[in-house]
Amino acid sequence: MNTPCKFYSFLRATGGNWRNAIFISCDCEVCTHEHEKPCSGFLFTVDECGQVMLLSAESVHQLTGEQVDPAECSAVLPRRSFESAFSKYIEWHTPDPSNCTLHQLCSAWSCGSAP
C-alpha cells in the first residue's frame, strides 16, 4: 500500500472501535449520483480537533472483514439529516455540489493502493 491509510486516525477518534461511530444511512435504492451500486452507508465521527471524518461501510469491510451493522453503531442518522445539520460544512468542503457529498467527504479517508 503506497498511499497513507487514515483508518488508524478514524479508529483513534472512535476509541478504537468503529461501532462508536454514527452510521449514516444512504437510503437510496438506486444511486442518484450514478455510482454502480447503492452504497451500504457511511460511518461518521469527529476527531480531537473537530475535523469531520467519514468512512464508507465498504472500506470498513475491506479493511477488517467485518460487515457494518447499523444497529451496532452508537446511532443511525439518515443522510438527509446529516446533510441538513452539516450543510455549511458540506458547502465549504465538497468541490462538486452535483456529486455525492458523502463520497466526496469520505474520499480523503479512504485506504487503497496507489496505481
N, C-alpha and C positions, 0 to 999 in steps of 0.2 A: 504494500500500500504506500503510494508515494505522496498522497495528499494528507494533510493533517486531519485526524479524526477528532471531532468535537464531542463525541459521545461521552468521554470522561467528564468534560465540563458539564454536560447535561446531567449526568448521574450525580456529580458533586452537588449540583443545585437541587436535586431531588433527594438528597440524603442517602444516595447510594442505591435507590430503588425507583425504577420508572413508575411504579404503582403510586408513588406520592405526587405524580403529575396530574394535571387536569386533562381529561380526554375531551378533544373537540371532535364532535361527530360532523361529518360532511353532509349527510342526509341527501345526497344526490344519487339517484339510481343510474343516471347517465350523466357523465361529466359534462358540465356546461362549458368547460374550458378545453374541450377536445383532447383530454387525456384518454389513452386507450381503454382504461377500465376505471370504474369509480374507486376512489381511494378508500382505504379502510379506517381513515381518521388520523388524527394527529395528537401528540402529547405536548402539553404546554406547561412551562414553568418560567420562573424569573430567577436570575442569578443574584448574587450578593450585591451587585451594582445596579440592580433594577433592569438589566438587559433581558428583553423577552427572548425566550428560547422555544422553538418548536421543532419537533422531531416526528417524522411520519411513523405510523404504526408499522409500515412495511420495513422501514430501516431498523426498528427495534427487532422485528422478526429476523431480518437478515443477520443482525449482529449477535443476537442472543439465542435464536432458535425458538423463542417463546412467542406465542400468539398473544397480542394485546387484547384483553377482555375489558371493555369499558367499565364493567361493574367492579373490577378490581382497582380502578383508579380512584383518586381522592374525590373526584367529582366529574360529572359529564356536562359539557357546555355545548349547546348547538352552535353550529357555525355562524348563524345569523346573530346570535347573542355576542359571540366573540367579536365579530366584525363591528357590531354596534358599540360595544364597550371600548374597543381599541381603534375606532375609526381614524382618529388623528395620528396615532402611531402608524397605522397602515398607510395613511396618506403620505407620510414622510419616509417610510421605509420600503415601499414597493415601487419599483420603477415603471411598471406597466399596469395601469388600472384595468385593462381589459383581460389580463391574465389572472389566474387563480392566486388570490392573496396568500392563502395558506402555503401553497407550494413555493411562492416567492420568499416568504418569511422563513421557511424551513430549509431552503436550499443552502444557506450558509452553514447549517448544522449537519448536513448530510456527510456520510462517510463513504468513500469509494476509491477505486483505483484511478489513477491518472492514466490517460492514454499513452 
